Amino acid sequence: MSKILVTGAAGFIGSQLAHALWAQGNQVTLLDNFSYGREDNLIFDDHDFRSEIMREDICNRPMLYDLFERERFDYVYHIAAITPLPDCQIDPGKAIEVNVAGTVNILEAARRYGAKKIIFSSTSAVYENCQTFPTAEEDAVPPSLIYSGGKFAAEQFCKNYVDVYGMNVTVLRFANVYGPHIDCLRTQPPVTGYIIRELYYDRTPVLHSTGKQERDFIYVDDLIELAIRVQQGEGFDIVNVSSNETHSINELYAIIAKAMNKSHIQPNYVASSNYWKKYPGLYEGAYSISEKTLDNEVNKYTCCNNAHALAVYGWQPKTTFEDGLKHTIDFSVRVLKEFKAGE
């Protein structure tokens, strides 16, 4: 049995990872400040974590130091972050405080109190300016947006701690993650959660550009399997968590609409310049967000090479896109029904 900390444990990925680690018989400490986490993510058929989770913030250094000194964790899964891209753009100071300085807080606590291994959740968004496909870990170039730039910077601090202190840190660059517990209720959900939500309410989803843009999607259970496998890695490593295949937004929409018996609802396509209109602050002030930036974010092509994960950790995804979407839809519809009943 290992002692494991999961930050961001009330979120989409963190909650399911915590449950998987708990199911293996580990002693798991869950931590989340509930800025984005939800209590219903903590309820599983065989366990309810709601009374066990620590409602704390990774920016609280004294709390972290006390926790690490007391528990002496073997492994730390650092999942906590501000992940919506427009939220990071609208409040960059907060995003850097949480996503970069918060990560350094975790690294320093782990250094002081001897955690064996830190697994840091990064993102394939760091490849937003790359033109090499499928994109391997070494192909990354400095990104432009606050979210991806912050994650890229946090990765460098992870490497610094390995270089300077001889610690063990693995960076996982997640592709577009989908599956049960995906957030479909926030202002700007991931595209999969957004389409499911709009179709559930019989609304016309608004898709940006042509819908032909392609993404690399990874199912959450496959991600968790790799996240557990990398515990044994030593030194510093960066690993793509990806399917190494792409699906267009139109294909994603067609599969979801058919599965929900909503194929009669056709999406409304709008220009990429409207992408973050729900965040007017990005368009106000002396300098407005550029249409080029929005166009790049909407139309970017992502396909991440997962050969490193196979070669080093013997991992490859098992879930087909169609099966993964079916599980995602089934769970999300249940959540939306409960939310609607409580309105």
QUIQUI-V877393 format. One record per residue. N is the residue number from 1. RES is the residue in one small letter. OMEGA is omega in whole degrees, 0 to 359 (* if undefined). Layout:
N|RES|OMEGA ; N|RES|OMEGA
This chain:
1|m|178 ; 2|s|174 ; 3|k|190 ; 4|i|173 ; 5|l|172 ; 6|v|174 ; 7|t|185 ; 8|g|191 ; 9|a|175 ; 10|a|179 ; 11|g|182 ; 12|f|184 ; 13|i|184 ; 14|g|182 ; 15|s|181 ; 16|q|174 ; 17|l|179 ; 18|a|179 ; 19|h|180 ; 20|a|178 ; 21|l|176 ; 22|w|181 ; 23|a|176 ; 24|q|179 ; 25|g|179 ; 26|n|172 ; 27|q|189 ; 28|v|174 ; 29|t|181 ; 30|l|181 ; 31|l|179 ; 32|d|177 ; 33|n|176 ; 34|f|170 ; 35|s|179 ; 36|y|180 ; 37|g|181 ; 38|r|180 ; 39|e|183 ; 40|d|174 ; 41|n|185 ; 42|l|182 ; 43|i|177 ; 44|f|183 ; 45|d|185 ; 46|d|180 ; 47|h|177 ; 48|d|184 ; 49|f|189 ; 50|r|182 ; 51|s|185 ; 52|e|187 ; 53|i|175 ; 54|m|178 ; 55|r|185 ; 56|e|186 ; 57|d|180 ; 58|i|176 ; 59|c|179 ; 60|n|185 ; 61|r|180 ; 62|p|178 ; 63|m|180 ; 64|l|181 ; 65|y|178 ; 66|d|181 ; 67|l|181 ; 68|f|178 ; 69|e|183 ; 70|r|189 ; 71|e|180 ; 72|r|185 ; 73|f|171 ; 74|d|183 ; 75|y|177 ; 76|v|174 ; 77|y|183 ; 78|h|183 ; 79|i|186 ; 80|a|179 ; 81|a|165 ; 82|i|188 ; 83|t|179 ; 84|p|184 ; 85|l|181 ; 86|p|176 ; 87|d|179 ; 88|c|180 ; 89|q|185 ; 90|i|178 ; 91|d|185 ; 92|p|179 ; 93|g|178 ; 94|k|180 ; 95|a|179 ; 96|i|178 ; 97|e|183 ; 98|v|190 ; 99|n|180 ; 100|v|181 ; 101|a|177 ; 102|g|178 ; 103|t|177 ; 104|v|176 ; 105|n|179 ; 106|i|180 ; 107|l|182 ; 108|e|177 ; 109|a|178 ; 110|a|178 ; 111|r|184 ; 112|r|191 ; 113|y|161 ; 114|g|174 ; 115|a|182 ; 116|k|190 ; 117|k|172 ; 118|i|174 ; 119|i|187 ; 120|f|180 ; 121|s|174 ; 122|s|191 ; 123|t|173 ; 124|s|176 ; 125|a|177 ; 126|v|178 ; 127|y|189 ; 128|e|179 ; 129|n|181 ; 130|c|177 ; 131|q|178 ; 132|t|184 ; 133|f|348 ; 134|p|189 ; 135|t|177 ; 136|a|185 ; 137|e|183 ; 138|e|183 ; 139|d|185 ; 140|a|171 ; 141|v|184 ; 142|p|179 ; 143|p|187 ; 144|s|185 ; 145|l|183 ; 146|i|182 ; 147|y|182 ; 148|s|177 ; 149|g|178 ; 150|g|178 ; 151|k|179 ; 152|f|178 ; 153|a|179 ; 154|a|175 ; 155|e|181 ; 156|q|177 ; 157|f|175 ; 158|c|179 ; 159|k|178 ; 160|n|181 ; 161|y|175 ; 162|v|182 ; 163|d|187 ; 164|v|188 ; 165|y|180 ; 166|g|180 ; 167|m|179 ; 168|n|182 ; 169|v|172 ; 170|t|177 ; 171|v|177 ; 172|l|178 ; 173|r|183 ; 174|f|166 ; 175|a|180 ; 176|n|186 ; 177|v|176 ; 178|y|181 ; 179|g|177 ; 180|p|182 ; 181|h|176 ; 182|i|184 ; 183|d|179 ; 184|c|186 ; 185|l|184 ; 186|r|185 ; 187|t|179 ; 188|q|183 ; 189|p|168 ; 190|p|189 ; 191|v|179 ; 192|t|179 ; 193|g|179 ; 194|y|181 ; 195|i|180 ; 196|i|181 ; 197|r|183 ; 198|e|179 ; 199|l|177 ; 200|y|180 ; 201|y|181 ; 202|d|176 ; 203|r|179 ; 204|t|179 ; 205|p|176 ; 206|v|177 ; 207|l|186 ; 208|h|184 ; 209|s|187 ; 210|t|186 ; 211|g|180 ; 212|k|180 ; 213|q|188 ; 214|e|181 ; 215|r|173 ; 216|d|182 ; 217|f|177 ; 218|i|181 ; 219|y|190 ; 220|v|180 ; 221|d|177 ; 222|d|177 ; 223|l|183 ; 224|i|179 ; 225|e|179 ; 226|l|180 ; 227|a|178 ; 228|i|181 ; 229|r|185 ; 230|v|178 ; 231|q|187 ; 232|q|179 ; 233|g|181 ; 234|e|180 ; 235|g|182 ; 236|f|178 ; 237|d|173 ; 238|i|186 ; 239|v|172 ; 240|n|175 ; 241|v|192 ; 242|s|180 ; 243|s|184 ; 244|n|174 ; 245|e|184 ; 246|t|174 ; 247|h|180 ; 248|s|176 ; 249|i|177 ; 250|n|177 ; 251|e|177 ; 252|l|181 ; 253|y|183 ; 254|a|181 ; 255|i|180 ; 256|i|182 ; 257|a|179 ; 258|k|181 ; 259|a|181 ; 260|m|183 ; 261|n|181 ; 262|k|182 ; 263|s|179 ; 264|h|178 ; 265|i|180 ; 266|q|182 ; 267|p|175 ; 268|n|181 ; 269|y|179 ; 270|v|182 ; 271|a|180 ; 272|s|179 ; 273|s|179 ; 274|n|193 ; 275|y|183 ; 276|w|180 ; 277|k|177 ; 278|k|178 ; 279|y|187 ; 280|p|180 ; 281|g|179 ; 282|l|182 ; 283|y|183 ; 284|e|179 ; 285|g|183 ; 286|a|179 ; 287|y|181 ; 288|s|176 ; 289|i|188 ; 290|s|176 ; 291|e|178 ; 292|k|179 ; 293|t|180 ; 294|l|180 ; 295|d|179 ; 296|n|181 ; 297|e|182 ; 298|v|190 ; 299|n|182 ; 300|k|178 ; 301|y|178 ; 302|t|173 ; 303|c|187 ; 304|c|179 ; 305|n|180 ; 306|n|181 ; 307|a|180 ; 308|h|179 ; 309|a|179 ; 310|l|185 ; 311|a|187 ; 312|v|187 ; 313|y|178 ; 314|g|185 ; 315|w|165 ; 316|q|183 ; 317|p|183 ; 318|k|189 ; 319|t|177 ; 320|t|181 ; 321|f|182 ; 322|e|180 ; 323|d|180 ; 324|g|179 ; 325|l|178 ; 326|k|179 ; 327|h|180 ; 328|t|180 ; 329|i|183 ; 330|d|182 ; 331|f|184 ; 332|s|178 ; 333|v|177 ; 334|r|179 ; 335|v|182 ; 336|l|176 ; 337|k|180 ; 338|e|179 ; 339|f|180 ; 340|k|180 ; 341|a|182 ; 342|g|180 ; 343|e|*
